[in-house]
Amino acid sequence: MVSVPVRICPNILQLRPYVPGKPISEVQRELGLEDVIKLASNENPFGPSPKAIAAMAEHLKDLHLYPDASCFELRKKLSDKFQVPPEQILISNGSDEILQLLAYLLIDDPEAEILTCMPSFGLYRAVAAQTRCKSVCLPLDQEGKFDLEKLSKKISSKTKLVYIANPNNPTGTIVTDAALREFIGRLPEGAVLALDEAYFEFATDDPNYPDGRKLVMEGLPVVATRTFSKAYGLAGIRVGYGFAPPEIRDAFDRLRLPFHVNSLAQVGAIAALDDEQHLNKTVIENRRNRDRLEKALVSIGAKVTPSHANFVWAEFDQRSSELFDKLLRQGVIVRPGHLMGADNHVRISVGTEEEIDRFVLSIQALVKAHVGS
Ligand SMILES: Cc1ncc(COP(=O)(O)O)c(C=O)c1O
């Protein structure tokens, strides 16, 4: 390594690199294990839709061409499916691109404030540091939900952006339509709610669950973000989308990089939207296996937060870092809560039935050994 004296901006140095869920190949390499399962990143255990795989395979021969910078076909597909004008649809390199760039669009004042709760998706706080503004970050309520009442007391003329994950990651909880509307009504003019609906498809069976698309179409100051990474099983190709007021769509297109959504992602997403069967199977199996996982966790004495997503947040009598290490040695990768400031919690993605059973066997043995020690 050869160093050079460069000055990196202090607000960037203050950021911590994102710690992703450990890849299976890394655990295999480091621990010499062959059979490893990953229940750490809330991916789709059934993989991408076969229609998406076929469309992407067919597209490989065209990879010498730049992608369609306007994402015309995908935008039209989303517009038809959700009955939202193309001018109000954002398409992005993963939904985290929208969540990040939104702050760049709205904030140019160090006194401006971003409001959110923690633990939640780590990006929300990182963008506050990136845009050199303040983040006001409250704890979740007792039930692991975004505390809209306390959060609304922090709203002021400085509030420019609020991040709410619904369902929340890592707790899997939701805020209701009524509570959210009341909260939005308290925002000052010019402020925007970024409603992160990365796990939307898993939560729609609850009648009180709000639909961000509707809020946007009613003209409320909301940007609702969604993704192809979770229920659609396309995390590896990085494509997300969102619904927004036209002014934000216009500004987003000025700021984003020219070819930010690659062509494989565009054809894969279009085909995935056509595969209702794969989506339905994913959602139904998730509900069944989530139920199985929650019951098993309760039966071994863990405290479980009832989930509306494709993962479960559970509290144990042991430190999450220790549980994580022990599970890893058995070839099971989970997400330890200490990374999110919750030392005794673990987040487990809902895998296939076999994966859940394997996890349950491992955790049962570890909990038993801990009680007996
Ligand atoms: C709450 C939440 N929002 C956004 C994302 C980002 O998803 P992507 O950028 O893959 O669309 C994630 C990913 O884990 C998430 O959990």
The ligand as a Gaussian input file, in Angstrom:
#p B3LYP/6-31G(d) Opt

LIG

0 1
 C      -35.973000      -1.018000       5.530000
 C      -35.137000      -1.152000       4.308000
 N      -35.164000      -0.177000       3.403000
 C      -34.428000      -0.219000       2.292000
 C      -33.608000      -1.289000       2.030000
 C      -32.768000      -1.248000       0.789000
 O      -33.186000      -2.126000      -0.153000
 P      -32.656000      -2.089000      -1.643000
 O      -31.665000      -0.965000      -1.765000
 O      -32.053000      -3.414000      -1.888000
 O      -33.863000      -1.818000      -2.476000
 C      -33.531000      -2.338000       2.939000
 C      -32.637000      -3.473000       2.702000
 O      -32.373000      -4.301000       3.500000
 C      -34.323000      -2.269000       4.102000
 O      -34.290000      -3.231000       5.023000

